[in-house]
Amino acid sequence: MDVTKKFQLAESEIPRQWYNIVADMPNKAKPLLNPQTREPLKPEEMEGLFAKELVKQEFSDERWIDIPDPVRELYKMYRPTPLVRAYALEKALDTPAKIFYKNESVSPVGSHKLNTALAQAYYNSVQGITHLTTETGAGQWGSAMSIACSYFNLNLEVFMVKQSYEQKPYRKFVIGSYGGKVYPSPSDRTSYGRKILKSDPNCRGTLGMAISEAVEVAVTKPNTRYTLGSVLNHVLLHQTIIGLEAEKQMEMAGEYPNKVIACFGGGSNFSGIAFPFLRHELNGQKKVKLIAAEPSACPKLTKGKLEYDFGDSAGMTPLIPMYTLGHDFQPEQIHAAGLRYHGGGQLVSQLKSDGYIDSCEIDQQETFKAGLLFARTEGVIPAPESTHAIAATIREALKAKEAGKSEVLLFNLSGHGMLDMASYESYI
Ligand SMILES: *Cc1c(COP(=O)(O)O)cnc(C)c1O
């Protein structure tokens, strides 16, 4: 029997537009608020922090937004990414479910993050910005921004959560190899960092703290802007390229997913794969169940409260209406550092409260077990973050087996774990 395992698109089939779900949402999300006045934030108020075009996208309700040619050209480095049928995993689980995954691990930095990094660097460079700042957890986002900045000749400063800076040393060398500067956060380079170090010299850092430092530098240094790797609408928008490609590839496979599954940190890879499918449901054409897989150590959608909260620890960002565990929440030091963010963002949170999104929480033991089964069957060692999507998919495949019904499952392999071997070592 000659079966197809990989569904490949041609470069010419890379989408020319991103999909903005805001256009199709039955209930729009509540606005971001200015934290001082508690009035709805005006786009101009965000332009000191982000490139103008990105601010425009943040507030846009246009359904389709053109991908600039220079960005689409750079996407050809690694896009279209393959859609793969996980026959070997299906066999190991002895499940009637058909399992597909979109493999975003093939990007040069090994994750989906480059999809938005290239776009953000581009819009800043055409505006004449010369310096960018950002934070990074495990180092995935910092690596993606670093390569993107080297393409568009921008200087980059990365504040890396100290825990990861020390526990995952290789990613900081990746960031450095592409030309970015990287500092452990909390650092003595910002007044916020110095304040934290004074009260807790051994602080291991959090994403929220690193964001505060990166924002502080962006607003105090000339010709500098800040970039964020998840949570915000424009980031989710850029990631929809994943789902738009997957949609065409599922068509090639002659299937439509009953369930679309992704791990959830701030929602970018989840929204990226899920929103293009959800649009069919919002238009009344199809039914699809979306599952966000969260770590038990940081289950904002599953256990958080829907309320206005800050995006960072210091309370410097606008107030965001979202499911949150609180901006001062300090999650346990799990290996999936990219999932240790406290909030779920504006769009996902609204869609979740309207019943379009399900979430589940999974503990670290179960995710690594799933990750190893995936490695031993499909060959790719998944990022600790991505193992959450795999574990959730395995749960669904085993449910299908119990119920004796065939189902089509699609999950996003957000990244590989080749730089996370220390995490695997401690599990094994
Ligand atoms: C950053 C990261 C995540 C989590 O971020 P989201 O915005 O929730 O997608 C997941 N997987 C990988 C590989 C990452 O690098």
Boltz pocket constraint, residues with backbone or C-beta under 6 A from the ligand:
constraints:
  - pocket:
      binder: B
      contacts: [[A, 110], [A, 111], [A, 112], [A, 113], [A, 140], [A, 141], [A, 229], [A, 230], [A, 231], [A, 263], [A, 264], [A, 265], [A, 266], [A, 267], [A, 268], [A, 269], [A, 270], [A, 338], [A, 339], [A, 383], [A, 385], [A, 386], [A, 414], [A, 415], [A, 416]]
      max_distance: 6.0
